[in-house]
């Protein structure tokens, strides 16, 4: 377990252009490298038992115990629209916080592998505008950077976990099943 302190204010993203990148925690989903600002990660946990919740959406795996508190655990692969995969010895839970409706909620994000706590190459990231994303407006991308020459997608965790966005994804998946 690696513990980190979280800042009390969320990072504000600029609409576009290069910017100084905060220190990040990098992790994998599929073949892609993702990151969250260190200030948003409270700790990194080895996998632990998760108690399923009845009628929960596919992305919500259930609750895990973090120092006596029940913390919801969300599957990153599901949030990103990736198919499920088996857990490995490298799978971890990033305990992070999400700002929603003026409140701060602690959430566990199950990842395939945490790589490192680091700075991006040259300490820079490129904010992505909707034009940069080919008018893709339903994005949870804060920006793009590089680490050791490989692209890293910085996730906007608040947008990724936005209830209206998650509800739309669930509706779309339900339509695919019918």
Phi and psi restraints in degrees (value plus and minus 20) as a CYANA .aco file:
   2 UNK   PHI    -135.3   -95.3
   2 UNK   PSI     105.7   145.7
   3 UNK   PHI    -122.0   -82.0
   3 UNK   PSI     126.0   166.0
   4 UNK   PHI    -161.4  -121.4
   4 UNK   PSI     136.1   176.1
   5 UNK   PHI    -115.0   -75.0
   5 UNK   PSI     128.5   168.5
   6 UNK   PHI    -127.2   -87.2
   6 UNK   PSI     121.4   161.4
   7 UNK   PHI     -95.0   -55.0
   7 UNK   PSI     135.7   175.7
   8 UNK   PHI    -105.0   -65.0
   8 UNK   PSI     -29.9    10.1
   9 UNK   PHI    -142.1  -102.1
   9 UNK   PSI     116.5   156.5
  10 UNK   PHI     -90.8   -50.8
  10 UNK   PSI     132.9   172.9
  11 UNK   PHI     -91.7   -51.7
  11 UNK   PSI     114.5   154.5
  12 UNK   PHI    -115.6   -75.6
  12 UNK   PSI     103.1   143.1
  13 UNK   PHI    -108.8   -68.8
  13 UNK   PSI     118.6   158.6
  14 UNK   PHI    -101.6   -61.6
  14 UNK   PSI     138.4   178.4
  15 UNK   PHI     -84.9   -44.9
  15 UNK   PSI     -58.3   -18.3
  16 UNK   PHI    -184.8  -144.8
  16 UNK   PSI     149.1   189.1
  17 UNK   PHI      79.4   119.4
  17 UNK   PSI     143.0   183.0
  18 UNK   PHI     -89.4   -49.4
  18 UNK   PSI     127.9   167.9
  19 UNK   PHI    -169.5  -129.5
  19 UNK   PSI     139.9   179.9
  20 UNK   PHI     -90.2   -50.2
  20 UNK   PSI     110.5   150.5
  21 UNK   PHI    -112.8   -72.8
  21 UNK   PSI     122.4   162.4
  22 UNK   PHI     -93.6   -53.6
  22 UNK   PSI     143.3   183.3
  23 UNK   PHI     -78.9   -38.9
  23 UNK   PSI     126.1   166.1
  24 UNK   PHI    -151.6  -111.6
  24 UNK   PSI     141.6   181.6
  25 UNK   PHI    -125.9   -85.9
  25 UNK   PSI     101.7   141.7
  26 UNK   PHI    -119.6   -79.6
  26 UNK   PSI     126.6   166.6
  27 UNK   PHI    -175.2  -135.2
  27 UNK   PSI     145.0   185.0
  28 UNK   PHI    -129.0   -89.0
  28 UNK   PSI     128.3   168.3
  29 UNK   PHI    -164.2  -124.2
  29 UNK   PSI      95.4   135.4
  30 UNK   PHI      45.1    85.1
  30 UNK   PSI    -154.5  -114.5
  31 UNK   PHI    -114.3   -74.3
  31 UNK   PSI     -19.9    20.1
  32 UNK   PHI    -115.4   -75.4
  32 UNK   PSI     129.4   169.4
  33 UNK   PHI    -124.0   -84.0
  33 UNK   PSI     106.9   146.9
  34 UNK   PHI    -141.6  -101.6
  34 UNK   PSI     147.4   187.4
  35 UNK   PHI    -170.7  -130.7
  35 UNK   PSI     134.9   174.9
  36 UNK   PHI    -147.6  -107.6
  36 UNK   PSI     127.2   167.2
  37 UNK   PHI     -78.9   -38.9
  37 UNK   PSI     118.6   158.6
  38 UNK   PHI     -73.9   -33.9
  38 UNK   PSI     -56.4   -16.4
  39 UNK   PHI     -81.9   -41.9
  39 UNK   PSI     -37.0     3.0
  40 UNK   PHI    -115.4   -75.4
  40 UNK   PSI     -27.1    12.9
  41 UNK   PHI    -125.6   -85.6
  41 UNK   PSI     101.7   141.7
  42 UNK   PHI    -105.0   -65.0
  42 UNK   PSI     -59.5   -19.5
  43 UNK   PHI    -186.4  -146.4
  43 UNK   PSI     145.2   185.2
  44 UNK   PHI    -138.8   -98.8
  44 UNK   PSI     103.4   143.4
  45 UNK   PHI    -134.7   -94.7
  45 UNK   PSI     127.3   167.3
  46 UNK   PHI     -84.5   -44.5
  46 UNK   PSI     137.9   177.9
  47 UNK   PHI     -78.5   -38.5
  47 UNK   PSI     128.3   168.3
  48 UNK   PHI    -165.6  -125.6
  48 UNK   PSI     147.1   187.1
  49 UNK   PHI     -78.4   -38.4
  49 UNK   PSI     120.0   160.0
  50 UNK   PHI    -141.3  -101.3
  50 UNK   PSI     103.3   143.3
  51 UNK   PHI    -104.6   -64.6
  51 UNK   PSI      96.4   136.4
  52 UNK   PHI     -85.4   -45.4
  52 UNK   PSI     133.8   173.8
  53 UNK   PHI    -131.7   -91.7
  53 UNK   PSI     118.3   158.3
  54 UNK   PHI     -85.1   -45.1
  54 UNK   PSI     119.2   159.2
  55 UNK   PHI      37.9    77.9
  55 UNK   PSI       5.8    45.8
  56 UNK   PHI     -95.7   -55.7
  56 UNK   PSI     130.7   170.7
  57 UNK   PHI     -84.0   -44.0
  57 UNK   PSI     139.5   179.5
  58 UNK   PHI     -76.9   -36.9
  58 UNK   PSI     -53.8   -13.8
  59 UNK   PHI     -95.6   -55.6
  59 UNK   PSI     -39.4     0.6
  60 UNK   PHI    -113.5   -73.5
  60 UNK   PSI      85.5   125.5
  61 UNK   PHI     -94.2   -54.2
  61 UNK   PSI     -49.7    -9.7
  62 UNK   PHI     121.9   161.9
  62 UNK   PSI    -173.4  -133.4
  63 UNK   PHI    -135.8   -95.8
  63 UNK   PSI     122.8   162.8
  64 UNK   PHI    -143.6  -103.6
  64 UNK   PSI     137.9   177.9
  65 UNK   PHI    -107.6   -67.6
  65 UNK   PSI     101.2   141.2
  66 UNK   PHI    -144.4  -104.4
  66 UNK   PSI      80.5   120.5
  67 UNK   PHI      32.8    72.8
  67 UNK   PSI      23.9    63.9
  68 UNK   PHI      69.1   109.1
  68 UNK   PSI     -26.4    13.6
  69 UNK   PHI    -124.6   -84.6
  69 UNK   PSI     120.9   160.9
  70 UNK   PHI    -101.1   -61.1
  70 UNK   PSI      95.8   135.8
  71 UNK   PHI    -132.3   -92.3
  71 UNK   PSI     105.9   145.9
  72 UNK   PHI     -84.9   -44.9
  72 UNK   PSI     119.2   159.2
  73 UNK   PHI    -134.5   -94.5
  73 UNK   PSI     107.0   147.0
  74 UNK   PHI    -133.1   -93.1
  74 UNK   PSI     120.0   160.0
  75 UNK   PHI    -106.1   -66.1
  75 UNK   PSI      93.7   133.7
  76 UNK   PHI     -78.3   -38.3
  76 UNK   PSI     -63.0   -23.0
  77 UNK   PHI     -77.6   -37.6
  77 UNK   PSI     -63.4   -23.4
  78 UNK   PHI     -83.7   -43.7
  78 UNK   PSI     -63.4   -23.4
  79 UNK   PHI     -80.8   -40.8
  79 UNK   PSI     -53.0   -13.0
  80 UNK   PHI    -110.6   -70.6
  80 UNK   PSI     -16.9    23.1
  81 UNK   PHI      56.7    96.7
  81 UNK   PSI       1.3    41.3
  82 UNK   PHI    -114.2   -74.2
  82 UNK   PSI     131.5   171.5
  83 UNK   PHI     -88.7   -48.7
  83 UNK   PSI     136.2   176.2
  84 UNK   PHI     -84.7   -44.7
  84 UNK   PSI     138.0   178.0
  85 UNK   PHI    -162.9  -122.9
  85 UNK   PSI     140.7   180.7
  86 UNK   PHI     -91.9   -51.9
  86 UNK   PSI     125.4   165.4
  87 UNK   PHI     -90.2   -50.2
  87 UNK   PSI     132.1   172.1
  88 UNK   PHI    -148.4  -108.4
  88 UNK   PSI    -198.9  -158.9
  89 UNK   PHI     -87.0   -47.0
  89 UNK   PSI     -32.9     7.1
  90 UNK   PHI    -114.0   -74.0
  90 UNK   PSI     -32.8     7.2
  91 UNK   PHI     -82.5   -42.5
  91 UNK   PSI     120.7   160.7
  92 UNK   PHI    -160.3  -120.3
  92 UNK   PSI     146.6   186.6
  93 UNK   PHI    -136.7   -96.7
  93 UNK   PSI      99.3   139.3
  94 UNK   PHI    -108.3   -68.3
  94 UNK   PSI      97.4   137.4
  95 UNK   PHI    -108.3   -68.3
  95 UNK   PSI      94.4   134.4
  96 UNK   PHI    -149.0  -109.0
  96 UNK   PSI     157.8   197.8
  97 UNK   PHI    -147.6  -107.6
  97 UNK   PSI     129.1   169.1
  98 UNK   PHI    -143.6  -103.6
  98 UNK   PSI     113.8   153.8
  99 UNK   PHI    -112.3   -72.3
  99 UNK   PSI     106.2   146.2
 100 UNK   PHI    -171.3  -131.3
 100 UNK   PSI     109.4   149.4
 101 UNK   PHI      32.4    72.4
 101 UNK   PSI      20.8    60.8
 102 UNK   PHI      56.5    96.5
 102 UNK   PSI     -14.8    25.2
 103 UNK   PHI    -138.6   -98.6
 103 UNK   PSI     143.6   183.6
 104 UNK   PHI    -134.4   -94.4
 104 UNK   PSI     103.4   143.4
 105 UNK   PHI    -137.6   -97.6
 105 UNK   PSI     114.0   154.0
 106 UNK   PHI    -106.8   -66.8
 106 UNK   PSI     112.9   152.9
 107 UNK   PHI    -159.7  -119.7
 107 UNK   PSI     121.7   161.7
 108 UNK   PHI    -114.2   -74.2
 108 UNK   PSI     113.4   153.4
 109 UNK   PHI    -134.9   -94.9
 109 UNK   PSI      89.2   129.2
 110 UNK   PHI     -96.3   -56.3
 110 UNK   PSI     104.2   144.2
 111 UNK   PHI    -140.6  -100.6
 111 UNK   PSI     140.8   180.8
 112 UNK   PHI     -95.5   -55.5
 112 UNK   PSI     -53.6   -13.6
 113 UNK   PHI    -186.9  -146.9
 113 UNK   PSI     109.9   149.9
 114 UNK   PHI    -111.9   -71.9
 114 UNK   PSI     110.5   150.5
 115 UNK   PHI    -110.8   -70.8
 115 UNK   PSI     -82.0   -42.0
 116 UNK   PHI    -187.3  -147.3
 116 UNK   PSI     145.1   185.1
 117 UNK   PHI    -118.7   -78.7
 117 UNK   PSI     102.8   142.8
 118 UNK   PHI    -177.4  -137.4
 118 UNK   PSI    -199.9  -159.9
 119 UNK   PHI    -128.5   -88.5
 119 UNK   PSI     129.7   169.7
 120 UNK   PHI     -93.0   -53.0
 120 UNK   PSI     137.9   177.9
 121 UNK   PHI     -71.9   -31.9
 121 UNK   PSI     113.0   153.0
 122 UNK   PHI      38.6    78.6
 122 UNK   PSI      -9.6    30.4
 123 UNK   PHI      42.3    82.3
 123 UNK   PSI       5.1    45.1
 124 UNK   PHI    -142.5  -102.5
 124 UNK   PSI     132.8   172.8
 125 UNK   PHI    -160.4  -120.4
 125 UNK   PSI     137.5   177.5
 126 UNK   PHI    -126.0   -86.0
 126 UNK   PSI      98.1   138.1
 127 UNK   PHI     -89.4   -49.4
 127 UNK   PSI     126.3   166.3
 128 UNK   PHI    -128.9   -88.9
 128 UNK   PSI     101.0   141.0
 129 UNK   PHI    -108.9   -68.9
 129 UNK   PSI     148.7   188.7
 130 UNK   PHI     -82.7   -42.7
 130 UNK   PSI     -50.1   -10.1
 131 UNK   PHI     -86.7   -46.7
 131 UNK   PSI     -60.3   -20.3
 132 UNK   PHI     -82.5   -42.5
 132 UNK   PSI     -51.7   -11.7
 133 UNK   PHI    -114.9   -74.9
 133 UNK   PSI       0.4    40.4
 134 UNK   PHI      38.0    78.0
 134 UNK   PSI      23.4    63.4
 135 UNK   PHI      43.1    83.1
 135 UNK   PSI       2.6    42.6
 136 UNK   PHI    -101.0   -61.0
 136 UNK   PSI      86.7   126.7
 137 UNK   PHI    -116.1   -76.1
 137 UNK   PSI     -34.6     5.4
 138 UNK   PHI    -112.7   -72.7
 138 UNK   PSI      36.2    76.2
 139 UNK   PHI    -126.9   -86.9
 139 UNK   PSI     128.0   168.0
 140 UNK   PHI    -135.5   -95.5
 140 UNK   PSI      13.1    53.1
 141 UNK   PHI    -119.9   -79.9
 141 UNK   PSI     100.5   140.5
 142 UNK   PHI     -99.4   -59.4
 142 UNK   PSI     -58.1   -18.1
 143 UNK   PHI     159.8   199.8
 143 UNK   PSI     155.9   195.9
 144 UNK   PHI    -142.8  -102.8
 144 UNK   PSI     116.2   156.2
 145 UNK   PHI    -157.4  -117.4
 145 UNK   PSI    -191.6  -151.6
 146 UNK   PHI    -153.4  -113.4
 146 UNK   PSI     128.4   168.4
 147 UNK   PHI    -156.1  -116.1
 147 UNK   PSI     100.1   140.1
 148 UNK   PHI      33.2    73.2
 148 UNK   PSI      16.3    56.3
 149 UNK   PHI      63.9   103.9
 149 UNK   PSI     -29.9    10.1
 150 UNK   PHI    -113.8   -73.8
 150 UNK   PSI     123.3   163.3
 151 UNK   PHI     -85.3   -45.3
 151 UNK   PSI     119.9   159.9
 152 UNK   PHI    -147.1  -107.1
 152 UNK   PSI     107.4   147.4
 153 UNK   PHI    -115.4   -75.4
 153 UNK   PSI      97.6   137.6
 154 UNK   PHI    -104.2   -64.2
 154 UNK   PSI      99.4   139.4
 155 UNK   PHI    -104.3   -64.3
 155 UNK   PSI     122.9   162.9
 156 UNK   PHI    -112.4   -72.4
 156 UNK   PSI      72.7   112.7
 157 UNK   PHI     -81.9   -41.9
 157 UNK   PSI     -53.9   -13.9
 158 UNK   PHI     -85.1   -45.1
 158 UNK   PSI     -63.5   -23.5
 159 UNK   PHI     -91.6   -51.6
 159 UNK   PSI     -59.4   -19.4
 160 UNK   PHI     -79.2   -39.2
 160 UNK   PSI     -56.3   -16.3
 161 UNK   PHI    -119.5   -79.5
 161 UNK   PSI     -10.5    29.5
 162 UNK   PHI     -80.8   -40.8
 162 UNK   PSI     105.7   145.7
 163 UNK   PHI     -76.9   -36.9
 163 UNK   PSI     -56.9   -16.9
 164 UNK   PHI     -88.1   -48.1
 164 UNK   PSI     -56.5   -16.5
 165 UNK   PHI     -89.0   -49.0
 165 UNK   PSI     -62.8   -22.8
 166 UNK   PHI     -85.5   -45.5
 166 UNK   PSI     -57.5   -17.5
 167 UNK   PHI     -85.1   -45.1
 167 UNK   PSI     -59.8   -19.8
 168 UNK   PHI     -84.6   -44.6
 168 UNK   PSI     -62.4   -22.4
 169 UNK   PHI     -81.4   -41.4
 169 UNK   PSI     -62.8   -22.8
 170 UNK   PHI     -83.9   -43.9
 170 UNK   PSI     -60.9   -20.9
 171 UNK   PHI     -82.5   -42.5
 171 UNK   PSI     -62.3   -22.3
 172 UNK   PHI     -84.0   -44.0
 172 UNK   PSI     -63.5   -23.5
 173 UNK   PHI     -84.2   -44.2
 173 UNK   PSI     -59.7   -19.7
 174 UNK   PHI     -81.8   -41.8
 174 UNK   PSI     -59.7   -19.7
 175 UNK   PHI     -83.9   -43.9
 175 UNK   PSI     -54.5   -14.5
 176 UNK   PHI     -88.3   -48.3
 176 UNK   PSI     -50.2   -10.2
 177 UNK   PHI     -98.9   -58.9
 177 UNK   PSI     -41.8    -1.8
